[in-house]
Amino acid sequence: STIGVDFKIRTIELDGKTIKLQIWDTAGQERFRTITSSYYRGAHGIIVVYDVTDQESFNNVKQWLQEIDRYASENVNKLLVGNKCDLTTKKVVDYTTAKEFADSLGIPFLETSAKNATNVEQSFMTMAAEIKKRMGPGATAGGAEKSNVKIQSTPVKQSSGGCC
């Protein structure tokens, strides 16, 4: 699990262009909420991640989206991600509920599993494609190729042992 803010740089290929993603993972920790607002500024995209096995985690998504609306650029791209989709027997937030919620806000939605890598790559590709689409063909190389994608996970209760 992430303690503090985890920063990574990831380079991907999209439509024949190399895009460098700066990824800031704040893990949705409440104690960093005052700090996280500063991470929203200048972000081109924000991925909000919740735990599909934790209803409270999904319930907190609305609050995180309000934070984003308050502190991020008005046209920031958002992506909703339900993680731990591999834990099918423990799942409490079904795909349809989350998809309808995301659709009502006009943001893309994916379910992922960090444990077995399901849709993890796809989530970054989706975000990069959405940013590229918004920036349009007239975007400068500096703007399109230095996009900041910031990851915001909603708080997840720590379970004893296990992965992720």
TORPA-4810 file (N, C-alpha, C, O; in nm, 3 decimals):
<nodes>
NODE_1_0.084_-0.119_0.000_0.000_0.000_0.000_0.088_0.124_0.000_0.202_0.120_0.046_S
NODE_2_0.036_0.232_-0.051_0.110_0.356_-0.064_0.104_0.435_0.066_-0.002_0.451_0.126_T
NODE_3_0.220_0.484_0.109_0.228_0.571_0.226_0.282_0.703_0.174_0.390_0.707_0.114_I
NODE_4_0.210_0.811_0.194_0.249_0.939_0.137_0.206_0.943_-0.009_0.099_0.895_-0.044_G
NODE_5_0.292_1.000_-0.093_0.262_1.010_-0.235_0.367_0.934_-0.313_0.486_0.958_-0.298_V
NODE_6_0.321_0.841_-0.396_0.410_0.762_-0.479_0.414_0.827_-0.617_0.310_0.850_-0.678_D
NODE_7_0.533_0.856_-0.666_0.549_0.924_-0.795_0.621_0.833_-0.893_0.726_0.778_-0.862_F
NODE_8_0.563_0.819_-1.012_0.626_0.738_-1.116_0.613_0.809_-1.249_0.519_0.886_-1.271_K
NODE_9_0.707_0.782_-1.338_0.697_0.832_-1.474_0.679_0.711_-1.564_0.753_0.614_-1.554_I
NODE_10_0.583_0.718_-1.651_0.550_0.605_-1.739_0.540_0.658_-1.881_0.472_0.757_-1.906_R
NODE_11_0.608_0.593_-1.974_0.602_0.633_-2.114_0.519_0.531_-2.191_0.543_0.410_-2.180_T
NODE_12_0.422_0.580_-2.268_0.338_0.491_-2.348_0.334_0.539_-2.492_0.364_0.655_-2.521_I
NODE_13_0.298_0.450_-2.581_0.277_0.484_-2.723_0.128_0.494_-2.747_0.052_0.406_-2.707_E
NODE_14_0.085_0.601_-2.813_-0.057_0.619_-2.845_-0.068_0.684_-2.982_-0.020_0.796_-3.002_L
NODE_15_-0.130_0.615_-3.074_-0.147_0.665_-3.211_-0.014_0.712_-3.271_-0.007_0.817_-3.334_D
NODE_16_0.090_0.633_-3.250_0.220_0.664_-3.307_0.297_0.774_-3.236_0.403_0.815_-3.282_G
NODE_17_0.245_0.822_-3.125_0.314_0.926_-3.049_0.357_0.872_-2.914_0.288_0.789_-2.854_K
NODE_18_0.470_0.919_-2.867_0.518_0.882_-2.735_0.462_0.983_-2.635_0.478_1.104_-2.651_T
NODE_19_0.398_0.932_-2.533_0.339_1.018_-2.431_0.400_0.982_-2.296_0.404_0.865_-2.257_I
NODE_20_0.448_1.083_-2.228_0.508_1.063_-2.096_0.405_1.099_-1.990_0.358_1.213_-1.983_K
NODE_21_0.370_1.001_-1.908_0.274_1.023_-1.801_0.349_1.040_-1.669_0.434_0.958_-1.635_L
NODE_22_0.317_1.145_-1.597_0.369_1.161_-1.461_0.256_1.116_-1.370_0.149_1.177_-1.369_Q
NODE_23_0.279_1.012_-1.294_0.173_0.952_-1.213_0.201_0.978_-1.065_0.305_0.941_-1.012_I
NODE_24_0.105_1.042_-1.001_0.113_1.074_-0.859_0.005_0.994_-0.788_-0.113_1.022_-0.805_W
NODE_25_0.044_0.896_-0.711_-0.053_0.810_-0.642_-0.061_0.853_-0.496_0.032_0.833_-0.419_D
NODE_26_-0.175_0.914_-0.460_-0.192_0.961_-0.322_-0.264_0.859_-0.234_-0.275_0.879_-0.113_T
NODE_27_-0.311_0.751_-0.294_-0.378_0.641_-0.222_-0.499_0.687_-0.140_-0.546_0.614_-0.053_A
NODE_28_-0.548_0.807_-0.166_-0.671_0.854_-0.102_-0.665_0.865_0.048_-0.769_0.859_0.115_G
NODE_29_-0.546_0.880_0.103_-0.534_0.882_0.248_-0.585_1.014_0.305_-0.540_1.122_0.265_Q
NODE_30_-0.677_1.005_0.398_-0.740_1.122_0.457_-0.638_1.222_0.513_-0.655_1.343_0.498_E
NODE_31_-0.533_1.172_0.575_-0.439_1.264_0.639_-0.363_1.347_0.537_-0.301_1.448_0.573_R
NODE_32_-0.366_1.305_0.408_-0.299_1.382_0.305_-0.396_1.468_0.225_-0.358_1.528_0.125_F
NODE_33_-0.522_1.475_0.269_-0.622_1.548_0.191_-0.583_1.694_0.168_-0.604_1.746_0.059_R
NODE_34_-0.526_1.760_0.268_-0.487_1.900_0.249_-0.373_1.911_0.148_-0.364_2.009_0.074_T
NODE_35_-0.287_1.811_0.145_-0.178_1.811_0.048_-0.230_1.774_-0.091_-0.187_1.832_-0.191_I
NODE_36_-0.323_1.678_-0.096_-0.369_1.630_-0.227_-0.432_1.739_-0.311_-0.423_1.735_-0.433_T
NODE_37_-0.495_1.838_-0.248_-0.556_1.945_-0.327_-0.452_2.015_-0.414_-0.484_2.060_-0.524_S
NODE_38_-0.328_2.026_-0.366_-0.224_2.089_-0.446_-0.182_2.001_-0.563_-0.132_2.053_-0.664_S
NODE_39_-0.200_1.871_-0.552_-0.165_1.782_-0.664_-0.265_1.794_-0.778_-0.230_1.764_-0.893_Y
NODE_40_-0.386_1.836_-0.750_-0.487_1.850_-0.855_-0.451_1.961_-0.953_-0.478_1.950_-1.072_Y
NODE_41_-0.389_2.068_-0.902_-0.358_2.182_-0.987_-0.260_2.141_-1.096_-0.156_2.082_-1.067_R
NODE_42_-0.293_2.171_-1.218_-0.204_2.140_-1.330_-0.219_1.999_-1.384_-0.156_1.965_-1.484_G
NODE_43_-0.301_1.918_-1.321_-0.322_1.782_-1.372_-0.408_1.787_-1.497_-0.505_1.863_-1.504_A
NODE_44_-0.372_1.706_-1.596_-0.454_1.694_-1.716_-0.557_1.583_-1.699_-0.663_1.585_-1.763_H
NODE_45_-0.526_1.486_-1.611_-0.618_1.375_-1.589_-0.608_1.322_-1.448_-0.500_1.321_-1.389_G
NODE_46_-0.721_1.279_-1.393_-0.724_1.223_-1.258_-0.804_1.094_-1.262_-0.918_1.091_-1.308_I
NODE_47_-0.742_0.987_-1.211_-0.809_0.858_-1.204_-0.852_0.836_-1.059_-0.770_0.834_-0.968_I
NODE_48_-0.983_0.821_-1.040_-1.036_0.795_-0.906_-1.059_0.645_-0.894_-1.136_0.586_-0.970_V
NODE_49_-0.991_0.584_-0.797_-0.997_0.439_-0.780_-1.069_0.405_-0.650_-1.041_0.462_-0.545_V
NODE_50_-1.163_0.310_-0.660_-1.229_0.259_-0.540_-1.213_0.107_-0.538_-1.175_0.047_-0.638_Y
NODE_51_-1.244_0.048_-0.425_-1.232_-0.097_-0.403_-1.370_-0.161_-0.423_-1.463_-0.130_-0.349_D
NODE_52_-1.383_-0.250_-0.523_-1.514_-0.311_-0.552_-1.565_-0.400_-0.439_-1.681_-0.440_-0.440_V
NODE_53_-1.478_-0.432_-0.343_-1.519_-0.515_-0.229_-1.556_-0.431_-0.106_-1.581_-0.486_0.001_T
NODE_54_-1.558_-0.299_-0.122_-1.581_-0.209_-0.008_-1.681_-0.100_-0.048_-1.645_-0.005_-0.117_D
NODE_55_-1.805_-0.114_-0.003_-1.911_-0.018_-0.038_-1.875_0.124_0.004_-1.901_0.220_-0.069_Q
NODE_56_-1.815_0.137_0.123_-1.778_0.270_0.173_-1.678_0.337_0.079_-1.684_0.458_0.056_E
NODE_57_-1.586_0.258_0.026_-1.488_0.309_-0.069_-1.559_0.369_-0.191_-1.523_0.478_-0.236_S
NODE_58_-1.659_0.299_-0.243_-1.737_0.350_-0.357_-1.818_0.473_-0.316_-1.827_0.570_-0.392_F
NODE_59_-1.876_0.471_-0.197_-1.954_0.585_-0.149_-1.869_0.712_-0.140_-1.921_0.822_-0.159_N
NODE_60_-1.740_0.696_-0.111_-1.650_0.811_-0.099_-1.614_0.874_-0.233_-1.561_0.985_-0.237_N
NODE_61_-1.641_0.804_-0.342_-1.605_0.854_-0.476_-1.666_0.991_-0.501_-1.600_1.080_-0.554_V
NODE_62_-1.791_1.009_-0.463_-1.861_1.137_-0.485_-1.786_1.252_-0.417_-1.771_1.360_-0.474_K
NODE_63_-1.739_1.225_-0.295_-1.665_1.327_-0.220_-1.532_1.360_-0.290_-1.493_1.477_-0.299_Q
NODE_64_-1.463_1.256_-0.339_-1.336_1.280_-0.410_-1.361_1.360_-0.538_-1.281_1.447_-0.572_W
NODE_65_-1.469_1.330_-0.607_-1.500_1.404_-0.730_-1.532_1.550_-0.698_-1.502_1.639_-0.778_L
NODE_66_-1.595_1.575_-0.583_-1.621_1.713_-0.541_-1.490_1.786_-0.513_-1.475_1.904_-0.547_Q
NODE_67_-1.394_1.716_-0.451_-1.261_1.774_-0.427_-1.195_1.812_-0.560_-1.138_1.920_-0.574_E
NODE_68_-1.205_1.721_-0.656_-1.147_1.745_-0.788_-1.212_1.867_-0.852_-1.143_1.954_-0.906_I
NODE_69_-1.344_1.874_-0.846_-1.415_1.989_-0.903_-1.373_2.119_-0.835_-1.368_2.224_-0.899_D
NODE_70_-1.344_2.111_-0.707_-1.306_2.230_-0.631_-1.164_2.277_-0.664_-1.140_2.397_-0.677_R
NODE_71_-1.069_2.183_-0.679_-0.929_2.220_-0.688_-0.863_2.202_-0.825_-0.763_2.268_-0.854_Y
NODE_72_-0.916_2.115_-0.908_-0.851_2.087_-1.037_-0.897_2.185_-1.144_-0.994_2.259_-1.124_A
NODE_73_-0.828_2.185_-1.256_-0.869_2.265_-1.371_-1.009_2.224_-1.413_-1.048_2.108_-1.396_S
NODE_74_-1.082_2.317_-1.467_-1.222_2.292_-1.502_-1.238_2.180_-1.604_-1.335_2.104_-1.599_E
NODE_75_-1.142_2.169_-1.697_-1.156_2.069_-1.804_-1.070_1.944_-1.782_-1.039_1.873_-1.878_N
NODE_76_-1.033_1.917_-1.658_-0.949_1.800_-1.629_-1.025_1.672_-1.666_-1.145_1.659_-1.640_V
NODE_77_-0.954_1.577_-1.728_-1.015_1.449_-1.760_-1.022_1.363_-1.635_-0.929_1.361_-1.555_N
NODE_78_-1.134_1.291_-1.620_-1.152_1.203_-1.505_-1.181_1.062_-1.555_-1.242_1.044_-1.661_K
NODE_79_-1.138_0.964_-1.479_-1.165_0.823_-1.508_-1.198_0.756_-1.376_-1.126_0.772_-1.277_L
NODE_80_-1.308_0.681_-1.373_-1.346_0.606_-1.253_-1.302_0.462_-1.271_-1.330_0.399_-1.373_L
NODE_81_-1.231_0.410_-1.171_-1.179_0.273_-1.177_-1.220_0.196_-1.051_-1.196_0.241_-0.939_V
NODE_82_-1.282_0.081_-1.072_-1.313_-0.011_-0.963_-1.205_-0.118_-0.958_-1.196_-0.201_-1.048_G
NODE_83_-1.124_-0.116_-0.854_-1.013_-0.212_-0.844_-1.053_-0.337_-0.765_-1.154_-0.337_-0.694_N
NODE_84_-0.975_-0.441_-0.777_-0.992_-0.571_-0.711_-1.105_-0.652_-0.775_-1.173_-0.729_-0.706_K
NODE_85_-1.125_-0.636_-0.906_-1.232_-0.710_-0.974_-1.205_-0.861_-0.977_-1.293_-0.939_-1.012_C
NODE_86_-1.083_-0.901_-0.941_-1.051_-1.044_-0.934_-1.118_-1.111_-0.813_-1.134_-1.233_-0.811_D
NODE_87_-1.158_-1.032_-0.714_-1.219_-1.086_-0.592_-1.371_-1.097_-0.611_-1.448_-1.033_-0.539_L
NODE_88_-1.412_-1.179_-0.706_-1.554_-1.187_-0.745_-1.647_-1.227_-0.631_-1.759_-1.178_-0.624_T
NODE_89_-1.602_-1.315_-0.543_-1.690_-1.360_-0.434_-1.707_-1.253_-0.325_-1.803_-1.258_-0.248_T
NODE_90_-1.614_-1.157_-0.319_-1.621_-1.051_-0.217_-1.675_-0.920_-0.272_-1.687_-0.821_-0.199_K
NODE_91_-1.708_-0.919_-0.400_-1.752_-0.796_-0.467_-1.887_-0.748_-0.412_-1.982_-0.825_-0.404_K
NODE_92_-1.893_-0.620_-0.374_-2.018_-0.562_-0.324_-2.070_-0.447_-0.412_-2.187_-0.412_-0.406_V
NODE_93_-1.982_-0.390_-0.494_-2.023_-0.284_-0.586_-2.025_-0.345_-0.726_-1.920_-0.374_-0.783_V
NODE_94_-2.145_-0.365_-0.781_-2.150_-0.431_-0.911_-2.117_-0.334_-1.025_-2.131_-0.213_-1.013_D
NODE_95_-2.073_-0.394_-1.134_-2.028_-0.319_-1.252_-2.134_-0.220_-1.300_-2.104_-0.103_-1.326_Y
NODE_96_-2.258_-0.266_-1.311_-2.367_-0.183_-1.364_-2.388_-0.057_-1.280_-2.407_0.051_-1.335_T
NODE_97_-2.387_-0.071_-1.148_-2.405_0.044_-1.058_-2.297_0.149_-1.083_-2.327_0.268_-1.099_T
NODE_98_-2.172_0.105_-1.086_-2.060_0.198_-1.105_-2.062_0.258_-1.245_-2.035_0.377_-1.262_A
NODE_99_-2.093_0.176_-1.345_-2.096_0.223_-1.484_-2.205_0.330_-1.502_-2.182_0.433_-1.565_K
NODE_100_-2.322_0.305_-1.446_-2.432_0.403_-1.456_-2.395_0.533_-1.385_-2.428_0.642_-1.433_E
NODE_101_-2.327_0.522_-1.271_-2.281_0.640_-1.198_-2.183_0.720_-1.284_-2.197_0.842_-1.298_F
NODE_102_-2.084_0.651_-1.341_-1.984_0.718_-1.426_-2.050_0.780_-1.548_-2.019_0.893_-1.586_A
NODE_103_-2.141_0.706_-1.610_-2.213_0.758_-1.728_-2.292_0.884_-1.695_-2.297_0.978_-1.774_D
NODE_104_-2.353_0.887_-1.575_-2.431_1.004_-1.534_-2.343_1.128_-1.521_-2.391_1.240_-1.533_S
NODE_105_-2.214_1.107_-1.495_-2.119_1.217_-1.482_-2.043_1.243_-1.612_-1.968_1.340_-1.623_L
NODE_106_-2.064_1.155_-1.709_-1.994_1.170_-1.837_-1.847_1.135_-1.831_-1.767_1.191_-1.906_G
NODE_107_-1.811_1.042_-1.742_-1.671_1.001_-1.734_-1.657_0.852_-1.763_-1.747_0.774_-1.732_I
NODE_108_-1.545_0.811_-1.823_-1.525_0.669_-1.853_-1.511_0.587_-1.726_-1.477_0.639_-1.620_P
NODE_109_-1.539_0.457_-1.737_-1.532_0.365_-1.623_-1.468_0.233_-1.666_-1.495_0.182_-1.775_F
NODE_110_-1.383_0.181_-1.581_-1.320_0.050_-1.600_-1.312_-0.022_-1.467_-1.302_0.042_-1.362_L
NODE_111_-1.317_-0.154_-1.471_-1.282_-0.234_-1.354_-1.144_-0.292_-1.379_-1.111_-0.334_-1.490_E
NODE_112_-1.063_-0.294_-1.273_-0.926_-0.344_-1.284_-0.895_-0.442_-1.173_-0.969_-0.455_-1.075_T
NODE_113_-0.784_-0.510_-1.191_-0.725_-0.589_-1.083_-0.575_-0.560_-1.085_-0.505_-0.600_-1.178_S
NODE_114_-0.527_-0.492_-0.982_-0.384_-0.467_-0.971_-0.311_-0.599_-0.948_-0.195_-0.615_-0.986_A
NODE_115_-0.381_-0.693_-0.885_-0.320_-0.822_-0.852_-0.286_-0.903_-0.977_-0.176_-0.958_-0.988_K
NODE_116_-0.380_-0.912_-1.073_-0.352_-0.990_-1.193_-0.339_-0.903_-1.319_-0.339_-0.955_-1.431_N
NODE_117_-0.330_-0.773_-1.301_-0.306_-0.675_-1.408_-0.422_-0.657_-1.507_-0.402_-0.601_-1.614_A
NODE_118_-0.542_-0.704_-1.472_-0.658_-0.684_-1.560_-0.688_-0.535_-1.576_-0.711_-0.464_-1.477_T
NODE_119_-0.687_-0.488_-1.699_-0.723_-0.350_-1.736_-0.637_-0.240_-1.675_-0.672_-0.123_-1.686_N
NODE_120_-0.526_-0.275_-1.610_-0.440_-0.170_-1.553_-0.380_-0.087_-1.665_-0.388_0.036_-1.664_V
NODE_121_-0.321_-0.154_-1.762_-0.264_-0.086_-1.879_-0.374_-0.008_-1.952_-0.354_0.105_-1.995_E
NODE_122_-0.490_-0.071_-1.966_-0.603_-0.009_-2.037_-0.648_0.121_-1.968_-0.689_0.215_-2.036_Q
NODE_123_-0.640_0.125_-1.836_-0.683_0.247_-1.767_-0.592_0.365_-1.802_-0.639_0.477_-1.822_S
NODE_124_-0.461_0.340_-1.811_-0.368_0.447_-1.848_-0.386_0.486_-1.995_-0.380_0.604_-2.029_F
NODE_125_-0.408_0.386_-2.081_-0.430_0.414_-2.223_-0.560_0.494_-2.243_-0.564_0.587_-2.324_M
NODE_126_-0.664_0.457_-2.169_-0.791_0.529_-2.177_-0.773_0.674_-2.136_-0.821_0.765_-2.204_T
NODE_127_-0.704_0.696_-2.024_-0.683_0.832_-1.976_-0.600_0.912_-2.076_-0.633_1.026_-2.106_M
NODE_128_-0.493_0.853_-2.127_-0.408_0.923_-2.224_-0.488_0.958_-2.350_-0.473_1.068_-2.403_A
NODE_129_-0.571_0.866_-2.397_-0.652_0.890_-2.518_-0.753_1.002_-2.494_-0.776_1.085_-2.581_A
NODE_130_-0.814_1.004_-2.374_-0.911_1.108_-2.341_-0.843_1.246_-2.336_-0.899_1.345_-2.384_E
NODE_131_-0.725_1.252_-2.278_-0.651_1.378_-2.270_-0.613_1.424_-2.410_-0.629_1.541_-2.445_I
NODE_132_-0.563_1.331_-2.490_-0.523_1.362_-2.628_-0.642_1.414_-2.708_-0.630_1.511_-2.783_K
NODE_133_-0.757_1.350_-2.691_-0.879_1.391_-2.762_-0.920_1.533_-2.721_-0.957_1.615_-2.805_K
NODE_134_-0.913_1.560_-2.590_-0.951_1.693_-2.541_-0.855_1.800_-2.591_-0.897_1.910_-2.628_R
NODE_135_-0.727_1.768_-2.592_-0.628_1.866_-2.634_-0.633_1.890_-2.784_-0.592_1.995_-2.832_M
NODE_136_-0.684_1.793_-2.858_-0.705_1.809_-3.002_-0.577_1.807_-3.083_-0.468_1.803_-3.028_G
NODE_137_-0.592_1.810_-3.216_-0.476_1.801_-3.305_-0.388_1.924_-3.298_-0.270_1.918_-3.334_P
NODE_138_-0.442_2.036_-3.251_-0.363_2.159_-3.244_-0.279_2.171_-3.118_-0.211_2.272_-3.100_G
NODE_139_-0.283_2.071_-3.032_-0.207_2.078_-2.906_-0.058_2.078_-2.934_-0.011_2.010_-3.026_A
NODE_140_0.015_2.154_-2.856_0.160_2.159_-2.875_0.222_2.031_-2.823_0.165_1.961_-2.739_T
NODE_141_0.340_2.001_-2.875_0.410_1.880_-2.830_0.435_1.887_-2.680_0.421_1.787_-2.610_A
NODE_142_0.470_2.005_-2.632_0.494_2.021_-2.489_0.370_1.994_-2.406_0.379_1.939_-2.297_G
NODE_143_0.254_2.033_-2.458_0.129_2.011_-2.385_0.085_1.867_-2.391_0.050_1.809_-2.288_G
NODE_144_0.087_1.809_-2.510_0.034_1.673_-2.526_0.129_1.567_-2.473_0.085_1.462_-2.426_A
NODE_145_0.258_1.595_-2.480_0.352_1.490_-2.444_0.404_1.504_-2.301_0.485_1.423_-2.257_E
NODE_146_0.357_1.604_-2.229_0.400_1.619_-2.090_0.279_1.627_-2.001_0.275_1.703_-1.904_K
NODE_147_0.180_1.547_-2.034_0.056_1.549_-1.956_0.079_1.490_-1.818_0.147_1.388_-1.803_S
NODE_148_0.021_1.554_-1.719_0.028_1.501_-1.584_-0.098_1.420_-1.558_-0.209_1.473_-1.562_N
NODE_149_-0.081_1.293_-1.530_-0.194_1.210_-1.491_-0.175_1.181_-1.344_-0.073_1.125_-1.303_V
NODE_150_-0.272_1.220_-1.264_-0.260_1.201_-1.121_-0.362_1.098_-1.075_-0.479_1.106_-1.110_K
NODE_151_-0.316_1.005_-0.998_-0.400_0.897_-0.952_-0.451_0.931_-0.813_-0.373_0.968_-0.725_I
NODE_152_-0.581_0.918_-0.794_-0.641_0.945_-0.663_-0.723_0.823_-0.625_-0.828_0.797_-0.684_Q
NODE_153_-0.676_0.749_-0.529_-0.751_0.632_-0.483_-0.834_0.671_-0.363_-0.789_0.747_-0.277_S
NODE_154_-0.954_0.618_-0.355_-1.033_0.643_-0.235_-0.979_0.555_-0.123_-0.919_0.451_-0.150_T
NODE_155_-0.999_0.596_0.002_-0.944_0.519_0.112_-0.996_0.376_0.113_-1.115_0.350_0.094_P
NODE_156_-0.905_0.285_0.134_-0.941_0.144_0.139_-0.897_0.090_0.274_-0.784_0.112_0.316_V
NODE_157_-0.987_0.020_0.341_-0.950_-0.039_0.470_-0.842_-0.144_0.447_-0.853_-0.227_0.357_K
NODE_158_-0.740_-0.141_0.529_-0.632_-0.237_0.516_-0.675_-0.372_0.572_-0.725_-0.382_0.684_Q
NODE_159_-0.654_-0.476_0.492_-0.684_-0.611_0.541_-0.554_-0.675_0.585_-0.447_-0.636_0.537_S
NODE_160_-0.562_-0.771_0.673_-0.439_-0.833_0.720_-0.389_-0.930_0.614_-0.462_-1.017_0.567_S
NODE_161_-0.261_-0.912_0.578_-0.198_-1.001_0.480_-0.251_-0.981_0.341_-0.336_-0.895_0.317_G
NODE_162_-0.202_-1.061_0.249_-0.249_-1.055_0.111_-0.184_-0.945_0.032_-0.103_-0.868_0.084_G
NODE_163_-0.220_-0.939_-0.093_-0.163_-0.841_-0.185_-0.260_-0.727_-0.208_-0.381_-0.745_-0.202_C
NODE_164_-0.206_-0.612_-0.234_-0.279_-0.494_-0.283_-0.384_-0.443_-0.187_-0.452_-0.345_-0.216_C
</nodes>
